[in-house]
């Protein structure tokens, strides 16, 4: 029987590319978004190519809508093997100017939406196992000026991933995170802004901002899901084009037995950087 994959926020960008590649790889895919016409467009494209897909209009920030979506998927397919909480939004602003609504909206979609989806899918994965792939970002790994809401949400996703990887391993459910770098509708304005900024100063465009395509992320996910190692869980993979980077969980760099000794060591280490 074909496996079933749910990809939230899959009407465009990385989510859409993931859905298309999974459908081509013999998965039955669930297309989720907030606009019915865009959902129908992706479903139709998959079906015309010979794939199997269903669409479901749901705001992942609404727990009742997420519950209804998962129930509908189970009613149609009877199983869920892969969950990719990909839905996202941006409301970039320096902290001092950020409104409560801008903060809450990003947390609701990225962090709460991921939790609602996972919490409702896990009971259906417990018997036969499965994969949960969370989307993080270098903003969550390193911080990003003007994106305190997005950075907080993506850092929260990492805490969720590490916890669930340990919590669900006995159920043969793998939980990993991907930090994608790709040109999409969401990233294009930021990249164009940075490009203009460096051009105005006659400085070379940094390698950091040279990103791959959404299809690169999708191809990596297909390869990751094909790995049968149950210990391949709790990991963070950075994907930019064909380049894959493994990020490590934070570890202590040093410890001391007193406060004074701690700050003495900290100062000496800082001076050697």
C-alpha positions in Angstrom: 0.0 0.0 0.0 1.2 3.5 -0.8 2.4 5.6 2.1 0.6 8.8 3.0 2.3 12.1 3.6 0.8 15.3 4.9 2.6 18.5 4.0 1.2 21.7 5.5 1.6 24.9 3.6 2.1 23.0 0.3 0.5 25.2 -2.3 3.7 27.0 -3.1 7.5 27.2 -2.5 9.3 24.5 -0.6 6.1 22.8 0.6 4.7 22.5 -3.0 8.0 21.1 -4.3 8.1 18.5 -1.5 4.5 17.4 -2.3 5.3 17.1 -6.0 8.4 15.0 -5.4 6.7 12.8 -2.9 3.8 12.2 -5.3 6.4 11.2 -8.0 7.9 8.8 -5.5 4.7 6.9 -5.1 3.4 8.6 -2.0 -0.3 9.6 -1.5 0.0 13.3 -0.6 -2.2 15.7 1.3 -2.0 19.3 0.1 -2.8 21.9 2.7 -3.1 25.6 2.4 -5.3 28.6 3.2 -6.6 29.2 -0.4 -8.8 26.6 -2.0 -8.0 27.6 -5.6 -4.3 27.1 -5.0 -4.9 23.7 -3.2 -7.0 22.5 -6.2 -4.3 23.6 -8.6 -1.6 21.5 -6.9 -3.9 18.5 -6.5 -4.9 18.6 -10.1 -1.3 18.9 -11.3 -0.3 15.8 -9.2 -3.3 13.8 -10.5 -2.7 14.7 -14.1 0.9 13.4 -13.7 -0.5 10.1 -12.5 -0.1 10.7 -8.8 -2.5 10.5 -5.9 -3.4 13.5 -3.8 -6.2 15.1 -1.8 -6.5 18.7 -0.7 -7.6 20.2 2.6 -8.2 23.8 3.4 -7.2 24.5 7.0 -5.4 27.2 9.0 -2.8 25.3 11.0 -2.9 27.9 13.7 -6.5 26.7 14.5 -6.4 23.4 16.5 -9.9 22.5 15.6 -9.2 22.9 11.9 -6.1 20.7 12.3 -8.1 18.0 14.1 -10.7 18.0 11.3 -8.0 17.7 8.6 -6.3 14.8 10.3 -9.7 13.0 10.8 -10.4 13.6 7.1 -7.1 12.1 6.0 -7.6 9.0 8.2 -11.1 8.6 6.9 -9.9 8.6 3.3 -6.6 6.7 3.5 -6.6 5.0 6.9 -3.0 5.8 7.7 -0.4 8.6 8.0 3.3 7.8 7.4 4.9 11.1 7.0 4.1 14.6 8.5 5.9 17.7 7.3 4.7 20.8 9.2 5.9 23.3 6.6 3.3 26.1 6.8 4.9 29.5 7.5 4.6 33.2 7.4 6.7 36.3 8.0 6.1 39.6 9.8 9.7 41.0 10.0 10.2 43.9 12.3 12.8 45.1 14.9 11.7 44.0 18.4 10.9 47.5 19.6 8.5 48.1 16.7 6.9 44.7 16.5 3.2 44.6 17.3 1.6 41.9 19.5 -0.2 40.7 16.4 3.0 40.3 14.4 4.6 38.3 17.2 1.6 36.1 17.7 0.8 35.4 14.1 4.3 34.0 13.4 4.4 31.9 16.6 0.8 30.6 15.9 1.7 29.4 12.4 5.2 28.1 12.8 5.3 26.8 16.3 1.7 26.2 17.4 0.8 24.9 14.0 3.6 22.3 14.1 2.5 21.2 17.6 -1.1 20.8 16.7 -0.3 18.8 13.6 2.2 16.5 15.4 0.0 16.0 18.5 -2.9 14.8 16.3 -0.9 12.7 13.9 1.2 10.7 16.4 -1.6 8.4 17.6 -2.0 7.3 14.0 1.8 6.6 13.6 2.3 4.7 16.9 1.5 1.2 15.5 3.5 1.2 12.3 6.0 4.1 12.8 6.7 7.0 10.6 8.6 10.2 9.9 8.1 13.7 11.2 10.2 16.4 9.4 10.2 19.8 11.0 11.3 23.0 9.2 13.7 25.2 11.1 16.0 28.0 9.9 19.4 29.5 10.6 17.3 32.2 12.3 16.4 29.6 14.9 20.0 28.3 15.1 21.9 31.6 15.2 19.3 34.4 15.4 18.4 37.0 12.8 18.1 40.7 13.3 14.6 42.0 12.6 13.1 38.5 13.0 12.7 38.0 16.7 9.3 36.3 16.2 10.5 34.0 13.4 13.8 33.2 15.2 11.9 32.3 18.4 9.5 30.1 16.5 12.2 28.3 14.7 14.3 27.8 17.8 11.2 26.4 19.5 10.8 23.9 16.7 14.3 22.6 17.6 13.4 22.1 21.2 10.2 20.3 20.0 12.3 18.1 17.6 14.9 17.0 20.2 12.2 16.2 22.8 10.0 14.3 20.4 12.9 12.4 18.8 13.6 10.9 22.3 9.9 10.6 23.2 8.8 8.8 20.1 11.7 6.6 19.3 10.2 3.6 21.0 7.3 3.9 18.6 9.6 3.8 15.6 8.8 7.4 14.8 11.8 9.4 13.6 11.8 13.2 14.1 14.3 15.3 12.3 14.7 19.0 11.3 15.7 20.6 8.1 17.1 24.1 7.8 16.5 25.0 4.1 18.1 27.7 2.1 16.1 28.2 -1.1 14.7 30.9 -3.3 10.9 31.1 -2.6 8.1 33.6 -2.4 8.9 34.0 1.3 12.7 34.4 1.0 12.9 36.3 -2.3 12.1 39.8 -0.8 14.7 39.3 1.9 17.4 38.2 -0.5 16.6 41.0 -3.0 16.9 43.5 -0.2 20.3 42.1 0.9 21.4 42.0 -2.8 20.5 45.7 -3.2 22.2 46.6 0.0 25.5 45.1 -1.0 25.2 46.5 -4.6 24.8 50.0 -3.2 28.1 49.7 -1.3 29.8 48.1 -4.3 30.5 45.0 -2.2 30.4 41.4 -3.4 27.2 39.5 -2.6 28.0 37.1 0.4 28.1 33.4 -0.3 25.8 32.9 2.7 22.9 34.5 0.7 23.5 32.5 -2.5 20.8 29.9 -2.1 19.5 26.9 -4.1 16.1 25.9 -5.3 13.0 24.4 -3.5 13.5 21.2 -5.5 16.9 20.7 -3.9 15.1 20.5 -0.5 12.6 18.1 -1.8 15.2 15.8 -3.3 17.0 15.7 0.1 13.8 14.8 1.8 13.1 11.9 -0.6 16.6 10.6 0.1 16.2 11.1 3.9 12.9 9.2 4.0 14.5 6.3 2.0 17.0 5.7 4.8 15.9 2.8 7.0 18.1 3.5 10.0 15.8 4.0 13.0 18.7 5.8 14.8 18.5 8.5 12.2 16.5 10.8 14.4 17.0 14.0 16.4 19.2 15.5 13.7 19.3 18.9 12.0 20.3 19.1 8.3 21.0 22.3 6.6 20.3 22.1 2.8 21.4 24.7 0.3 21.4 23.4 -3.3 23.4 20.2 -3.4 25.3 21.1 -0.2 24.1 19.4 3.0 25.4 20.5 6.4 24.9 18.6 9.7 24.2 20.9 12.6 25.1 19.7 16.1 23.0 20.0 19.2 24.5 22.7 21.6 27.0 21.3 24.1 28.7 23.0 27.0 32.0 24.6 26.1 33.4 24.8 29.7 32.4 24.7 33.3 33.8 26.0 36.6 33.2 25.4 40.3 32.7 29.0 41.3 31.2 32.2 39.8 34.5 34.1 39.9 36.4 31.2 38.2 33.7 31.0 35.6 34.0 34.7 34.5 37.8 34.5 34.6 37.7 31.6 32.2 35.1 33.3 30.0 37.3 36.4 29.7 40.3 34.4 28.8 38.4 32.5 26.2 36.9 35.7 24.8 40.3 37.2 24.5 41.6 34.2 22.5 38.8 34.3 19.9 
